[in-house]
Amino acid sequence: MLSAALLVGLAFQLPQNPSPTTEDTRSHERVPQQAAKGRRSGRALILGHPRAQSPVILHFHGDTWLPEQSVAAAYPDATVIAIQVGSGSDVYQDAVKTPEAFQALLTEAGAPTGKRPVILSSFSAGYGAVRAILRHSYNRIDTVLLMDGLHSEYADKNVDPAGLDVFLQFAKDATVNRKRMLITHSEVFPGTFASTTETTDWLLRQLKLRRLPVLRWGPGGMQQLSEVRRGHLTIMGFAGNSAPDHVDHFNGMATWLRTLRRM
């Protein structure tokens, strides 16, 4: 019989199996595409009649119609720009790596100098853009939504905190109601970089918070397993380690935005 220590050692040496591409236990309902509401101004979609306190929502990664439709379902008066530039977090980070690039987005949204609240939203690899903006324009951001997309590299087989520093700062501010932050995550383990479960576990250890077990339905047939709430910080864990489970988080965007509004 192999000793526990040897089993642990072998586990570190074995490659991570890729997540399955199919899963048929849950329903994985998808949001149907509808005609866009509002009026266009370049990439910006203007909903209703935005006022001084109406949010500007910048979303990164995924089909652009879905975040536009989700924002319309949650905010009657808002401006949304949805950006899809490719795969991998680096392309999103590079797209907004300077304050000038971020300011150009606000100008395109019709809020170049105003005090309108700014919500950064991302799915999967889009977190690269959120991290870049927070690092150079932290004080301008009011709210962050991360949908199954908080990752970091490994350092000595542990989560590398270098990729999470500014997210930790934002989470701390959210716990004392200075910011708002909602993170959702699945059980997908990529293997070559830290999963959203591992990164949120790391955040919680730094914040000295613990997950509470829950068992409830989420949007589109999702199954929620855990939750953490402190101030205006919420972290929600969901079942599933397959590609459809991952995409569920994007399709739940309207629900997550409504949750943020109630926080």
C-alpha positions as CSV (number, residue, x, y, z in Angstrom):
1,M,0.0,0.0,0.0
2,L,1.3,3.5,-0.9
3,S,1.9,5.8,2.0
4,A,0.0,9.1,2.2
5,A,3.1,11.1,1.6
6,L,3.9,9.2,-1.6
7,L,0.4,9.6,-2.9
8,V,0.6,13.3,-2.4
9,G,4.0,13.4,-4.2
10,L,2.5,11.4,-7.1
11,A,-0.5,13.8,-7.3
12,F,1.8,16.7,-7.9
13,Q,3.7,14.9,-10.7
14,L,0.6,13.7,-12.6
15,P,-0.7,16.0,-15.3
16,Q,-4.1,17.6,-14.8
17,N,-6.7,15.9,-17.0
18,P,-8.6,18.4,-19.2
19,S,-12.1,19.4,-18.1
20,P,-14.8,17.6,-20.0
21,T,-16.5,19.3,-22.9
22,T,-19.9,17.9,-22.3
23,E,-22.2,17.5,-19.2
24,D,-25.8,16.4,-19.2
25,T,-26.7,16.2,-15.5
26,R,-27.9,19.8,-15.3
27,S,-30.0,21.7,-17.9
28,H,-27.5,24.4,-18.9
29,E,-30.2,26.7,-20.2
30,R,-29.0,29.4,-22.6
31,V,-30.2,33.0,-22.8
32,P,-32.0,33.5,-26.2
33,Q,-30.7,36.4,-28.2
34,Q,-33.1,39.3,-28.7
35,A,-33.1,42.5,-30.6
36,A,-30.9,45.1,-28.8
37,K,-32.7,47.8,-26.8
38,G,-31.5,51.4,-26.6
39,R,-29.5,53.4,-29.1
40,R,-26.0,53.0,-30.4
41,S,-23.0,55.4,-30.3
42,G,-20.0,53.5,-31.7
43,R,-19.5,50.4,-29.5
44,A,-21.6,51.9,-26.7
45,L,-25.2,50.9,-26.2
46,I,-27.2,53.6,-24.3
47,L,-30.2,52.3,-22.4
48,G,-33.0,54.6,-21.4
49,H,-32.0,58.1,-20.3
50,P,-28.8,57.8,-18.2
51,R,-28.4,60.4,-15.4
52,A,-25.5,61.4,-13.3
53,Q,-25.7,58.3,-11.1
54,S,-26.5,55.8,-14.0
55,P,-23.6,53.3,-14.3
56,V,-21.2,52.9,-17.2
57,I,-20.6,49.1,-17.5
58,L,-17.5,47.9,-19.4
59,H,-17.6,44.1,-20.0
60,F,-14.8,42.0,-21.3
61,H,-14.9,38.6,-23.2
62,G,-17.7,36.7,-24.8
63,D,-20.4,37.4,-27.4
64,T,-21.2,41.1,-27.1
65,W,-25.0,40.8,-27.4
66,L,-25.3,38.8,-24.1
67,P,-23.8,41.4,-21.8
68,E,-25.8,44.1,-23.6
69,Q,-29.0,42.2,-23.1
70,S,-28.1,41.4,-19.5
71,V,-27.4,45.0,-18.6
72,A,-30.7,46.0,-20.2
73,A,-32.5,43.4,-18.0
74,A,-30.9,44.8,-14.8
75,Y,-30.4,48.6,-15.4
76,P,-33.1,50.6,-17.2
77,D,-30.8,53.6,-17.5
78,A,-27.1,52.7,-18.2
79,T,-24.4,52.7,-20.9
80,V,-22.7,49.4,-21.7
81,I,-19.6,48.7,-23.9
82,A,-19.0,45.0,-24.4
83,I,-15.5,44.0,-25.8
84,Q,-14.5,40.7,-27.4
85,V,-10.9,40.8,-28.6
86,G,-9.9,37.1,-28.6
87,S,-8.7,34.4,-26.3
88,G,-6.4,34.5,-23.3
89,S,-6.1,37.1,-20.5
90,D,-3.1,38.7,-22.1
91,V,-5.0,40.1,-25.0
92,Y,-7.5,41.8,-22.7
93,Q,-4.8,43.1,-20.4
94,D,-3.0,44.6,-23.4
95,A,-6.2,46.2,-24.7
96,V,-6.5,48.5,-21.6
97,K,-3.0,48.5,-20.2
98,T,-2.7,52.3,-20.1
99,P,-4.9,54.9,-18.3
100,E,-5.4,56.5,-21.7
101,A,-7.0,53.3,-23.2
102,F,-9.4,53.2,-20.2
103,Q,-10.2,56.9,-20.6
104,A,-10.9,56.4,-24.2
105,L,-13.5,53.8,-23.3
106,L,-15.2,56.2,-20.9
107,T,-15.2,58.9,-23.5
108,E,-16.8,56.5,-26.0
109,A,-19.4,55.7,-23.3
110,G,-20.2,59.4,-23.0
111,A,-18.7,59.8,-19.6
112,P,-15.2,61.4,-20.2
113,T,-15.1,63.6,-17.1
114,G,-18.3,62.9,-15.1
115,K,-18.8,61.0,-11.9
116,R,-21.0,58.3,-13.2
117,P,-20.3,54.9,-11.4
118,V,-18.1,52.5,-13.4
119,I,-18.8,48.8,-13.2
120,L,-16.1,46.4,-14.6
121,S,-17.5,43.1,-15.7
122,S,-15.7,40.1,-17.1
123,F,-16.2,36.4,-18.0
124,S,-13.4,33.9,-18.1
125,A,-10.2,35.4,-19.6
126,G,-11.6,38.9,-19.5
127,Y,-10.3,39.3,-16.0
128,G,-7.0,40.4,-17.6
129,A,-8.6,43.7,-18.6
130,V,-10.2,44.2,-15.1
131,R,-6.9,43.6,-13.4
132,A,-5.1,46.1,-15.8
133,I,-7.7,48.8,-15.2
134,L,-7.7,48.4,-11.4
135,R,-3.9,48.7,-11.4
136,H,-3.9,52.1,-13.0
137,S,-7.3,53.5,-12.4
138,Y,-8.4,51.9,-9.1
139,N,-10.2,55.0,-7.6
140,R,-12.4,55.4,-10.7
141,I,-14.0,51.9,-10.3
142,D,-17.0,51.4,-8.1
143,T,-18.0,47.8,-8.8
144,V,-16.4,44.6,-10.1
145,L,-18.1,41.5,-11.4
146,L,-16.0,38.4,-12.2
147,M,-17.8,35.5,-13.7
148,D,-15.8,32.3,-13.4
149,G,-12.7,34.2,-14.3
150,L,-10.3,34.9,-11.5
151,H,-7.0,33.2,-12.3
152,S,-3.3,33.4,-11.5
153,E,-0.2,31.5,-12.3
154,Y,1.3,28.8,-10.0
155,A,4.4,29.5,-8.0
156,D,6.0,26.5,-6.4
157,K,2.7,24.6,-7.0
158,N,0.8,27.2,-5.0
159,V,-1.3,30.1,-6.2
160,D,1.0,33.0,-7.2
161,P,-0.3,36.1,-5.3
162,A,1.3,38.5,-7.7
163,G,-1.6,38.1,-10.1
164,L,-4.2,38.7,-7.4
165,D,-2.9,41.7,-5.5
166,V,-5.2,44.3,-6.8
167,F,-8.2,41.9,-6.6
168,L,-7.4,41.4,-2.9
169,Q,-7.3,45.1,-2.3
170,F,-10.7,45.6,-4.0
171,A,-12.2,42.7,-2.0
172,K,-10.9,44.3,1.2
173,D,-12.5,47.6,0.3
174,A,-15.8,45.7,-0.6
175,T,-15.9,44.1,2.9
176,V,-16.1,47.5,4.5
177,N,-18.5,48.9,1.9
178,R,-16.1,51.2,0.0
179,K,-16.5,49.1,-3.2
180,R,-18.9,46.4,-4.5
181,M,-17.6,43.0,-5.7
182,L,-19.3,39.8,-6.8
183,I,-17.3,36.7,-7.8
184,T,-18.8,33.5,-9.1
185,H,-16.8,30.4,-9.7
186,S,-17.2,26.8,-10.9
187,E,-15.2,23.7,-10.1
188,V,-13.2,23.7,-13.3
189,F,-9.5,23.0,-12.8
190,P,-7.4,24.0,-15.8
191,G,-4.3,22.4,-14.5
192,T,-1.6,24.7,-16.0
193,F,-2.7,27.7,-14.1
194,A,-4.7,28.3,-10.9
195,S,-8.4,27.6,-11.0
196,T,-11.1,30.0,-9.9
197,T,-11.7,27.7,-6.9
198,E,-8.0,28.0,-5.9
199,T,-7.9,31.8,-6.4
200,T,-11.0,32.5,-4.4
201,D,-9.8,30.1,-1.6
202,W,-6.6,32.2,-1.6
203,L,-8.6,35.4,-1.3
204,L,-10.7,34.1,1.5
205,R,-7.6,33.0,3.5
206,Q,-6.2,36.5,3.2
207,L,-9.5,38.0,4.3
208,K,-9.9,35.4,7.1
209,L,-13.3,34.5,5.8
210,R,-14.9,31.1,5.4
211,R,-17.3,29.7,2.9
212,L,-20.8,28.7,4.1
213,P,-22.3,25.6,2.5
214,V,-25.5,26.2,0.7
215,L,-27.6,24.2,-1.7
216,R,-29.8,26.2,-4.0
217,W,-30.7,26.6,-7.6
218,G,-29.0,29.3,-9.6
219,P,-29.8,30.8,-13.0
220,G,-30.2,28.4,-16.0
221,G,-30.1,25.2,-13.9
222,M,-26.9,26.1,-12.0
223,Q,-26.4,24.5,-8.6
224,Q,-24.9,26.7,-5.9
225,L,-22.8,25.0,-3.3
226,S,-21.2,27.8,-1.2
227,E,-21.4,31.5,-0.5
228,V,-19.5,34.2,1.4
229,R,-20.9,37.6,2.2
230,R,-19.1,40.4,4.1
231,G,-20.2,44.0,3.5
232,H,-20.4,44.5,-0.2
233,L,-18.4,41.5,-1.1
234,T,-20.1,38.3,-2.3
235,I,-18.4,35.1,-3.5
236,M,-20.6,32.3,-4.9
237,G,-19.4,28.8,-5.7
238,F,-21.2,26.5,-8.1
239,A,-21.1,22.8,-9.0
240,G,-19.5,21.6,-12.2
241,N,-16.1,21.1,-13.9
242,S,-17.1,21.0,-17.6
243,A,-17.2,23.5,-20.4
244,P,-21.0,23.9,-20.2
245,D,-20.7,24.6,-16.4
246,H,-18.2,27.3,-17.2
247,V,-20.4,29.0,-19.8
248,D,-23.4,28.9,-17.4
249,H,-21.7,31.7,-15.4
250,F,-21.8,34.0,-18.5
251,N,-25.4,33.2,-19.2
252,G,-26.3,34.1,-15.6
253,M,-25.0,37.7,-16.0
254,A,-28.4,39.4,-15.6
255,T,-28.8,37.6,-12.3
256,W,-25.4,38.6,-11.1
257,L,-26.0,42.3,-12.0
258,R,-29.4,42.3,-10.1
259,T,-27.5,40.8,-7.1
260,L,-25.0,43.6,-7.2
261,R,-27.8,46.2,-7.3
262,R,-29.2,44.7,-4.1
263,M,-25.9,44.6,-2.2
